[in-house]
Amino acid sequence: MNERLFNPPLWGKVEETITPNQPGRVQAMGSYWYAQCYGWDYRQILYPGQVVMVIAQQGRVLLVMPIAES
């Protein structure tokens, strides 16, 4: 399935925990979406309330990454 990349990335907020092996849900673009981590080697857990970058859309699933903390 083709990916639709967002350039620049969009912003979203995690609504349901996302793990490396289990998709969750985010709020983005005024709606709720299924979401999973972007990239095969990504191993972080994303928790509700966390702000994320929406990198791409693959079908009905958004591919997300956390915003780097400083």
PDB file of N, CA, C and O in Angstrom, chain B, residues numbered from 101:
ATOM      1  N   MET B 101       0.845  -1.180   0.000  1.00  0.00           N
ATOM      2  CA  MET B 101       0.000   0.000   0.000  1.00  0.00           C
ATOM      3  C   MET B 101       0.891   1.244   0.000  1.00  0.00           C
ATOM      4  O   MET B 101       1.903   1.278   0.700  1.00  0.00           O
ATOM      5  N   ASN B 102       0.536   2.228  -0.751  1.00  0.00           N
ATOM      6  CA  ASN B 102       1.329   3.448  -0.891  1.00  0.00           C
ATOM      7  C   ASN B 102       1.197   4.345   0.324  1.00  0.00           C
ATOM      8  O   ASN B 102       0.146   4.408   0.963  1.00  0.00           O
ATOM      9  N   GLU B 103       2.279   5.035   0.629  1.00  0.00           N
ATOM     10  CA  GLU B 103       2.279   6.030   1.693  1.00  0.00           C
ATOM     11  C   GLU B 103       2.084   7.406   1.096  1.00  0.00           C
ATOM     12  O   GLU B 103       2.627   7.720   0.036  1.00  0.00           O
ATOM     13  N   ARG B 104       1.315   8.214   1.773  1.00  0.00           N
ATOM     14  CA  ARG B 104       1.173   9.628   1.411  1.00  0.00           C
ATOM     15  C   ARG B 104       1.966  10.419   2.439  1.00  0.00           C
ATOM     16  O   ARG B 104       1.548  10.531   3.592  1.00  0.00           O
ATOM     17  N   LEU B 105       3.106  10.971   2.035  1.00  0.00           N
ATOM     18  CA  LEU B 105       3.960  11.725   2.949  1.00  0.00           C
ATOM     19  C   LEU B 105       3.430  13.137   3.145  1.00  0.00           C
ATOM     20  O   LEU B 105       2.930  13.756   2.205  1.00  0.00           O
ATOM     21  N   PHE B 106       3.541  13.642   4.360  1.00  0.00           N
ATOM     22  CA  PHE B 106       3.153  15.013   4.665  1.00  0.00           C
ATOM     23  C   PHE B 106       4.425  15.853   4.762  1.00  0.00           C
ATOM     24  O   PHE B 106       5.296  15.583   5.590  1.00  0.00           O
ATOM     25  N   ASN B 107       4.522  16.869   3.911  1.00  0.00           N
ATOM     26  CA  ASN B 107       5.675  17.738   3.917  1.00  0.00           C
ATOM     27  C   ASN B 107       5.206  19.179   3.928  1.00  0.00           C
ATOM     28  O   ASN B 107       4.732  19.658   2.898  1.00  0.00           O
ATOM     29  N   PRO B 108       5.313  19.889   5.030  1.00  0.00           N
ATOM     30  CA  PRO B 108       5.928  19.476   6.283  1.00  0.00           C
ATOM     31  C   PRO B 108       5.015  18.516   7.059  1.00  0.00           C
ATOM     32  O   PRO B 108       3.827  18.402   6.756  1.00  0.00           O
ATOM     33  N   PRO B 109       5.579  17.825   8.064  1.00  0.00           N
ATOM     34  CA  PRO B 109       4.754  16.926   8.878  1.00  0.00           C
ATOM     35  C   PRO B 109       3.645  17.692   9.588  1.00  0.00           C
ATOM     36  O   PRO B 109       3.754  18.895   9.826  1.00  0.00           O
ATOM     37  N   LEU B 110       2.589  16.982   9.918  1.00  0.00           N
ATOM     38  CA  LEU B 110       1.477  17.549  10.675  1.00  0.00           C
ATOM     39  C   LEU B 110       1.679  17.239  12.158  1.00  0.00           C
ATOM     40  O   LEU B 110       2.583  16.488  12.525  1.00  0.00           O
ATOM     41  N   TRP B 111       0.839  17.817  12.998  1.00  0.00           N
ATOM     42  CA  TRP B 111       0.895  17.564  14.434  1.00  0.00           C
ATOM     43  C   TRP B 111      -0.316  16.749  14.836  1.00  0.00           C
ATOM     44  O   TRP B 111      -1.392  16.882  14.251  1.00  0.00           O
ATOM     45  N   GLY B 112      -0.135  15.912  15.831  1.00  0.00           N
ATOM     46  CA  GLY B 112      -1.236  15.131  16.369  1.00  0.00           C
ATOM     47  C   GLY B 112      -1.030  14.889  17.849  1.00  0.00           C
ATOM     48  O   GLY B 112       0.027  15.198  18.399  1.00  0.00           O
ATOM     49  N   LYS B 113      -2.051  14.332  18.495  1.00  0.00           N
ATOM     50  CA  LYS B 113      -1.977  14.030  19.917  1.00  0.00           C
ATOM     51  C   LYS B 113      -2.426  12.593  20.124  1.00  0.00           C
ATOM     52  O   LYS B 113      -3.474  12.185  19.622  1.00  0.00           O
ATOM     53  N   VAL B 114      -1.631  11.826  20.865  1.00  0.00           N
ATOM     54  CA  VAL B 114      -1.950  10.422  21.126  1.00  0.00           C
ATOM     55  C   VAL B 114      -3.179  10.338  22.022  1.00  0.00           C
ATOM     56  O   VAL B 114      -3.240  10.993  23.063  1.00  0.00           O
ATOM     57  N   GLU B 115      -4.153   9.535  21.618  1.00  0.00           N
ATOM     58  CA  GLU B 115      -5.367   9.309  22.391  1.00  0.00           C
ATOM     59  C   GLU B 115      -5.391   7.897  22.994  1.00  0.00           C
ATOM     60  O   GLU B 115      -6.004   7.677  24.038  1.00  0.00           O
ATOM     61  N   GLU B 116      -4.730   6.957  22.339  1.00  0.00           N
ATOM     62  CA  GLU B 116      -4.648   5.566  22.800  1.00  0.00           C
ATOM     63  C   GLU B 116      -3.212   5.103  22.597  1.00  0.00           C
ATOM     64  O   GLU B 116      -2.651   5.294  21.519  1.00  0.00           O
ATOM     65  N   THR B 117      -2.609   4.495  23.617  1.00  0.00           N
ATOM     66  CA  THR B 117      -1.199   4.099  23.611  1.00  0.00           C
ATOM     67  C   THR B 117      -0.804   3.384  22.315  1.00  0.00           C
ATOM     68  O   THR B 117      -1.535   2.536  21.804  1.00  0.00           O
ATOM     69  N   ILE B 118       0.373   3.751  21.802  1.00  0.00           N
ATOM     70  CA  ILE B 118       0.944   3.142  20.595  1.00  0.00           C
ATOM     71  C   ILE B 118       2.245   2.462  21.020  1.00  0.00           C
ATOM     72  O   ILE B 118       3.121   3.103  21.602  1.00  0.00           O
ATOM     73  N   THR B 119       2.372   1.172  20.731  1.00  0.00           N
ATOM     74  CA  THR B 119       3.605   0.444  21.037  1.00  0.00           C
ATOM     75  C   THR B 119       4.230  -0.018  19.726  1.00  0.00           C
ATOM     76  O   THR B 119       3.590   0.068  18.678  1.00  0.00           O
ATOM     77  N   PRO B 120       5.481  -0.510  19.766  1.00  0.00           N
ATOM     78  CA  PRO B 120       6.109  -0.979  18.522  1.00  0.00           C
ATOM     79  C   PRO B 120       5.320  -2.098  17.833  1.00  0.00           C
ATOM     80  O   PRO B 120       5.389  -2.246  16.613  1.00  0.00           O
ATOM     81  N   ASN B 121       4.579  -2.876  18.604  1.00  0.00           N
ATOM     82  CA  ASN B 121       3.854  -4.015  18.033  1.00  0.00           C
ATOM     83  C   ASN B 121       2.347  -3.822  17.958  1.00  0.00           C
ATOM     84  O   ASN B 121       1.643  -4.680  17.426  1.00  0.00           O
ATOM     85  N   GLN B 122       1.840  -2.714  18.479  1.00  0.00           N
ATOM     86  CA  GLN B 122       0.395  -2.512  18.539  1.00  0.00           C
ATOM     87  C   GLN B 122       0.027  -1.081  18.152  1.00  0.00           C
ATOM     88  O   GLN B 122       0.452  -0.137  18.818  1.00  0.00           O
ATOM     89  N   PRO B 123      -0.753  -0.905  17.092  1.00  0.00           N
ATOM     90  CA  PRO B 123      -1.219   0.445  16.746  1.00  0.00           C
ATOM     91  C   PRO B 123      -2.096   1.018  17.855  1.00  0.00           C
ATOM     92  O   PRO B 123      -2.650   0.280  18.670  1.00  0.00           O
ATOM     93  N   GLY B 124      -2.210   2.323  17.873  1.00  0.00           N
ATOM     94  CA  GLY B 124      -3.081   3.011  18.810  1.00  0.00           C
ATOM     95  C   GLY B 124      -3.949   3.988  18.050  1.00  0.00           C
ATOM     96  O   GLY B 124      -4.370   3.724  16.924  1.00  0.00           O
ATOM     97  N   ARG B 125      -4.214   5.127  18.681  1.00  0.00           N
ATOM     98  CA  ARG B 125      -5.082   6.115  18.045  1.00  0.00           C
ATOM     99  C   ARG B 125      -4.557   7.507  18.354  1.00  0.00           C
ATOM    100  O   ARG B 125      -4.069   7.767  19.454  1.00  0.00           O
ATOM    101  N   VAL B 126      -4.661   8.404  17.374  1.00  0.00           N
ATOM    102  CA  VAL B 126      -4.280   9.797  17.553  1.00  0.00           C
ATOM    103  C   VAL B 126      -5.407  10.708  17.080  1.00  0.00           C
ATOM    104  O   VAL B 126      -6.275  10.309  16.304  1.00  0.00           O
ATOM    105  N   GLN B 127      -5.365  11.934  17.569  1.00  0.00           N
ATOM    106  CA  GLN B 127      -6.251  12.979  17.075  1.00  0.00           C
ATOM    107  C   GLN B 127      -5.402  13.875  16.193  1.00  0.00           C
ATOM    108  O   GLN B 127      -4.397  14.427  16.640  1.00  0.00           O
ATOM    109  N   ALA B 128      -5.809  14.018  14.937  1.00  0.00           N
ATOM    110  CA  ALA B 128      -5.067  14.854  13.981  1.00  0.00           C
ATOM    111  C   ALA B 128      -6.020  15.264  12.867  1.00  0.00           C
ATOM    112  O   ALA B 128      -6.979  14.552  12.569  1.00  0.00           O
ATOM    113  N   MET B 129      -5.761  16.387  12.269  1.00  0.00           N
ATOM    114  CA  MET B 129      -6.559  16.891  11.142  1.00  0.00           C
ATOM    115  C   MET B 129      -8.048  16.933  11.477  1.00  0.00           C
ATOM    116  O   MET B 129      -8.892  16.687  10.615  1.00  0.00           O
ATOM    117  N   GLY B 130      -8.364  17.248  12.738  1.00  0.00           N
ATOM    118  CA  GLY B 130      -9.748  17.410  13.155  1.00  0.00           C
ATOM    119  C   GLY B 130     -10.531  16.119  13.330  1.00  0.00           C
ATOM    120  O   GLY B 130     -11.760  16.152  13.392  1.00  0.00           O
ATOM    121  N   SER B 131      -9.838  14.970  13.411  1.00  0.00           N
ATOM    122  CA  SER B 131     -10.520  13.686  13.531  1.00  0.00           C
ATOM    123  C   SER B 131      -9.637  12.712  14.308  1.00  0.00           C
ATOM    124  O   SER B 131      -8.505  13.038  14.664  1.00  0.00           O
ATOM    125  N   TYR B 132     -10.162  11.522  14.567  1.00  0.00           N
ATOM    126  CA  TYR B 132      -9.408  10.464  15.229  1.00  0.00           C
ATOM    127  C   TYR B 132      -8.990   9.424  14.203  1.00  0.00           C
ATOM    128  O   TYR B 132      -9.771   9.052  13.327  1.00  0.00           O
ATOM    129  N   TRP B 133      -7.741   8.953  14.320  1.00  0.00           N
ATOM    130  CA  TRP B 133      -7.164   8.021  13.359  1.00  0.00           C
ATOM    131  C   TRP B 133      -6.456   6.886  14.080  1.00  0.00           C
ATOM    132  O   TRP B 133      -5.929   7.070  15.177  1.00  0.00           O
ATOM    133  N   TYR B 134      -6.444   5.720  13.465  1.00  0.00           N
ATOM    134  CA  TYR B 134      -5.534   4.674  13.906  1.00  0.00           C
ATOM    135  C   TYR B 134      -4.135   5.157  13.569  1.00  0.00           C
ATOM    136  O   TYR B 134      -3.932   5.842  12.566  1.00  0.00           O
ATOM    137  N   ALA B 135      -3.165   4.796  14.412  1.00  0.00           N
ATOM    138  CA  ALA B 135      -1.806   5.265  14.182  1.00  0.00           C
ATOM    139  C   ALA B 135      -0.800   4.213  14.639  1.00  0.00           C
ATOM    140  O   ALA B 135      -1.060   3.422  15.546  1.00  0.00           O
ATOM    141  N   GLN B 136       0.353   4.234  13.979  1.00  0.00           N
ATOM    142  CA  GLN B 136       1.463   3.388  14.398  1.00  0.00           C
ATOM    143  C   GLN B 136       2.751   4.170  14.235  1.00  0.00           C
ATOM    144  O   GLN B 136       2.795   5.189  13.547  1.00  0.00           O
ATOM    145  N   CYS B 137       3.798   3.678  14.880  1.00  0.00           N
ATOM    146  CA  CYS B 137       5.097   4.345  14.802  1.00  0.00           C
ATOM    147  C   CYS B 137       5.641   4.262  13.385  1.00  0.00           C
ATOM    148  O   CYS B 137       5.480   3.249  12.704  1.00  0.00           O
ATOM    149  N   TYR B 138       6.281   5.326  12.955  1.00  0.00           N
ATOM    150  CA  TYR B 138       6.894   5.391  11.635  1.00  0.00           C
ATOM    151  C   TYR B 138       8.286   4.785  11.701  1.00  0.00           C
ATOM    152  O   TYR B 138       9.089   5.183  12.545  1.00  0.00           O
ATOM    153  N   GLY B 139       8.584   3.844  10.840  1.00  0.00           N
ATOM    154  CA  GLY B 139       9.912   3.230  10.782  1.00  0.00           C
ATOM    155  C   GLY B 139       9.946   1.868  11.447  1.00  0.00           C
ATOM    156  O   GLY B 139       9.299   1.644  12.471  1.00  0.00           O
ATOM    157  N   TRP B 140      10.698   0.972  10.862  1.00  0.00           N
ATOM    158  CA  TRP B 140      10.787  -0.408  11.360  1.00  0.00           C
ATOM    159  C   TRP B 140      11.601  -0.523  12.640  1.00  0.00           C
ATOM    160  O   TRP B 140      11.336  -1.413  13.448  1.00  0.00           O
ATOM    161  N   ASP B 141      12.578   0.344  12.850  1.00  0.00           N
ATOM    162  CA  ASP B 141      13.470   0.204  13.996  1.00  0.00           C
ATOM    163  C   ASP B 141      13.058   1.057  15.186  1.00  0.00           C
ATOM    164  O   ASP B 141      13.823   1.205  16.139  1.00  0.00           O
ATOM    165  N   TYR B 142      11.891   1.603  15.140  1.00  0.00           N
ATOM    166  CA  TYR B 142      11.440   2.481  16.206  1.00  0.00           C
ATOM    167  C   TYR B 142      10.885   1.673  17.363  1.00  0.00           C
ATOM    168  O   TYR B 142      10.004   0.841  17.146  1.00  0.00           O
ATOM    169  N   ARG B 143      11.368   1.885  18.599  1.00  0.00           N
ATOM    170  CA  ARG B 143      11.011   1.041  19.736  1.00  0.00           C
ATOM    171  C   ARG B 143      10.436   1.796  20.927  1.00  0.00           C
ATOM    172  O   ARG B 143      10.419   1.250  22.030  1.00  0.00           O
ATOM    173  N   GLN B 144       9.977   2.995  20.758  1.00  0.00           N
ATOM    174  CA  GLN B 144       9.455   3.772  21.876  1.00  0.00           C
ATOM    175  C   GLN B 144       7.953   3.585  22.001  1.00  0.00           C
ATOM    176  O   GLN B 144       7.265   3.364  21.004  1.00  0.00           O
ATOM    177  N   ILE B 145       7.441   3.673  23.229  1.00  0.00           N
ATOM    178  CA  ILE B 145       6.001   3.644  23.473  1.00  0.00           C
ATOM    179  C   ILE B 145       5.508   5.080  23.529  1.00  0.00           C
ATOM    180  O   ILE B 145       6.114   5.929  24.182  1.00  0.00           O
ATOM    181  N   LEU B 146       4.405   5.347  22.841  1.00  0.00           N
ATOM    182  CA  LEU B 146       3.799   6.682  22.826  1.00  0.00           C
ATOM    183  C   LEU B 146       2.531   6.628  23.668  1.00  0.00           C
ATOM    184  O   LEU B 146       1.675   5.770  23.454  1.00  0.00           O
ATOM    185  N   TYR B 147       2.412   7.551  24.631  1.00  0.00           N
ATOM    186  CA  TYR B 147       1.329   7.522  25.603  1.00  0.00           C
ATOM    187  C   TYR B 147       0.284   8.611  25.347  1.00  0.00           C
ATOM    188  O   TYR B 147       0.580   9.628  24.720  1.00  0.00           O
ATOM    189  N   PRO B 148      -0.954   8.386  25.840  1.00  0.00           N
ATOM    190  CA  PRO B 148      -2.005   9.400  25.678  1.00  0.00           C
ATOM    191  C   PRO B 148      -1.560  10.763  26.191  1.00  0.00           C
ATOM    192  O   PRO B 148      -0.932  10.879  27.244  1.00  0.00           O
ATOM    193  N   GLY B 149      -1.900  11.787  25.424  1.00  0.00           N
ATOM    194  CA  GLY B 149      -1.545  13.155  25.749  1.00  0.00           C
ATOM    195  C   GLY B 149      -0.247  13.614  25.110  1.00  0.00           C
ATOM    196  O   GLY B 149       0.022  14.813  25.048  1.00  0.00           O
ATOM    197  N   GLN B 150       0.560  12.673  24.632  1.00  0.00           N
ATOM    198  CA  GLN B 150       1.841  13.014  24.006  1.00  0.00           C
ATOM    199  C   GLN B 150       1.605  13.609  22.622  1.00  0.00           C
ATOM    200  O   GLN B 150       0.803  13.090  21.845  1.00  0.00           O
ATOM    201  N   VAL B 151       2.303  14.698  22.317  1.00  0.00           N
ATOM    202  CA  VAL B 151       2.220  15.326  21.004  1.00  0.00           C
ATOM    203  C   VAL B 151       3.189  14.614  20.067  1.00  0.00           C
ATOM    204  O   VAL B 151       4.325  14.325  20.443  1.00  0.00           O
ATOM    205  N   VAL B 152       2.736  14.334  18.847  1.00  0.00           N
ATOM    206  CA  VAL B 152       3.546  13.611  17.874  1.00  0.00           C
ATOM    207  C   VAL B 152       3.531  14.323  16.528  1.00  0.00           C
ATOM    208  O   VAL B 152       2.649  15.136  16.249  1.00  0.00           O
ATOM    209  N   MET B 153       4.522  14.005  15.699  1.00  0.00           N
ATOM    210  CA  MET B 153       4.531  14.460  14.310  1.00  0.00           C
ATOM    211  C   MET B 153       3.885  13.377  13.466  1.00  0.00           C
ATOM    212  O   MET B 153       4.201  12.195  13.603  1.00  0.00           O
ATOM    213  N   VAL B 154       2.978  13.790  12.595  1.00  0.00           N
ATOM    214  CA  VAL B 154       2.355  12.861  11.651  1.00  0.00           C
ATOM    215  C   VAL B 154       3.174  12.937  10.373  1.00  0.00           C
ATOM    216  O   VAL B 154       3.164  13.950   9.673  1.00  0.00           O
ATOM    217  N   ILE B 155       3.884  11.856  10.078  1.00  0.00           N
ATOM    218  CA  ILE B 155       4.819  11.832   8.956  1.00  0.00           C
ATOM    219  C   ILE B 155       4.145  11.437   7.646  1.00  0.00           C
ATOM    220  O   ILE B 155       4.444  11.991   6.588  1.00  0.00           O
ATOM    221  N   ALA B 156       3.224  10.464   7.734  1.00  0.00           N
ATOM    222  CA  ALA B 156       2.620   9.927   6.518  1.00  0.00           C
ATOM    223  C   ALA B 156       1.275   9.272   6.842  1.00  0.00           C
ATOM    224  O   ALA B 156       0.928   9.047   8.001  1.00  0.00           O
ATOM    225  N   GLN B 157       0.540   8.979   5.780  1.00  0.00           N
ATOM    226  CA  GLN B 157      -0.720   8.235   5.878  1.00  0.00           C
ATOM    227  C   GLN B 157      -0.592   7.004   4.999  1.00  0.00           C
ATOM    228  O   GLN B 157      -0.150   7.085   3.853  1.00  0.00           O
ATOM    229  N   GLN B 158      -0.986   5.862   5.551  1.00  0.00           N
ATOM    230  CA  GLN B 158      -0.960   4.614   4.805  1.00  0.00           C
ATOM    231  C   GLN B 158      -2.353   4.007   4.939  1.00  0.00           C
ATOM    232  O   GLN B 158      -2.679   3.385   5.950  1.00  0.00           O
ATOM    233  N   GLY B 159      -3.165   4.198   3.907  1.00  0.00           N
ATOM    234  CA  GLY B 159      -4.566   3.780   4.007  1.00  0.00           C
ATOM    235  C   GLY B 159      -5.273   4.590   5.071  1.00  0.00           C
ATOM    236  O   GLY B 159      -5.289   5.819   5.014  1.00  0.00           O
ATOM    237  N   ARG B 160      -5.864   3.903   6.052  1.00  0.00           N
ATOM    238  CA  ARG B 160      -6.562   4.578   7.159  1.00  0.00           C
ATOM    239  C   ARG B 160      -5.689   4.774   8.384  1.00  0.00           C
ATOM    240  O   ARG B 160      -6.186   5.172   9.437  1.00  0.00           O
ATOM    241  N   VAL B 161      -4.405   4.503   8.266  1.00  0.00           N
ATOM    242  CA  VAL B 161      -3.485   4.571   9.401  1.00  0.00           C
ATOM    243  C   VAL B 161      -2.497   5.716   9.204  1.00  0.00           C
ATOM    244  O   VAL B 161      -1.929   5.880   8.124  1.00  0.00           O
ATOM    245  N   LEU B 162      -2.297   6.513  10.267  1.00  0.00           N
ATOM    246  CA  LEU B 162      -1.283   7.558  10.241  1.00  0.00           C
ATOM    247  C   LEU B 162       0.011   7.004  10.819  1.00  0.00           C
ATOM    248  O   LEU B 162      -0.010   6.242  11.785  1.00  0.00           O
ATOM    249  N   LEU B 163       1.126   7.385  10.231  1.00  0.00           N
ATOM    250  CA  LEU B 163       2.447   6.984  10.708  1.00  0.00           C
ATOM    251  C   LEU B 163       3.042   8.159  11.449  1.00  0.00           C
ATOM    252  O   LEU B 163       3.185   9.245  10.887  1.00  0.00           O
ATOM    253  N   VAL B 164       3.397   7.948  12.726  1.00  0.00           N
ATOM    254  CA  VAL B 164       3.780   9.048  13.606  1.00  0.00           C
ATOM    255  C   VAL B 164       5.131   8.816  14.261  1.00  0.00           C
ATOM    256  O   VAL B 164       5.621   7.690  14.343  1.00  0.00           O
ATOM    257  N   MET B 165       5.725   9.922  14.729  1.00  0.00           N
ATOM    258  CA  MET B 165       6.972   9.911  15.503  1.00  0.00           C
ATOM    259  C   MET B 165       6.813  10.910  16.646  1.00  0.00           C
ATOM    260  O   MET B 165       6.118  11.916  16.503  1.00  0.00           O
ATOM    261  N   PRO B 166       7.461  10.630  17.787  1.00  0.00           N
ATOM    262  CA  PRO B 166       7.392  11.614  18.876  1.00  0.00           C
ATOM    263  C   PRO B 166       8.182  12.859  18.517  1.00  0.00           C
ATOM    264  O   PRO B 166       9.087  12.825  17.683  1.00  0.00           O
ATOM    265  N   ILE B 167       7.830  13.933  19.149  1.00  0.00           N
ATOM    266  CA  ILE B 167       8.586  15.181  19.004  1.00  0.00           C
ATOM    267  C   ILE B 167       9.778  15.081  19.938  1.00  0.00           C
ATOM    268  O   ILE B 167       9.615  14.743  21.110  1.00  0.00           O
ATOM    269  N   ALA B 168      10.960  15.364  19.447  1.00  0.00           N
ATOM    270  CA  ALA B 168      12.172  15.271  20.261  1.00  0.00           C
ATOM    271  C   ALA B 168      12.069  16.224  21.443  1.00  0.00           C
ATOM    272  O   ALA B 168      11.726  17.398  21.303  1.00  0.00           O
ATOM    273  N   GLU B 169      12.379  15.672  22.609  1.00  0.00           N
ATOM    274  CA  GLU B 169      12.382  16.502  23.814  1.00  0.00           C
ATOM    275  C   GLU B 169      13.753  17.102  24.013  1.00  0.00           C
ATOM    276  O   GLU B 169      14.767  16.462  23.734  1.00  0.00           O
ATOM    277  N   SER B 170      13.787  18.336  24.495  1.00  0.00           N
ATOM    278  CA  SER B 170      15.090  18.966  24.738  1.00  0.00           C
ATOM    279  C   SER B 170      15.331  19.146  26.215  1.00  0.00           C
ATOM    280  O   SER B 170      16.376  19.660  26.612  1.00  0.00           O
TER     281      SER B 170
END
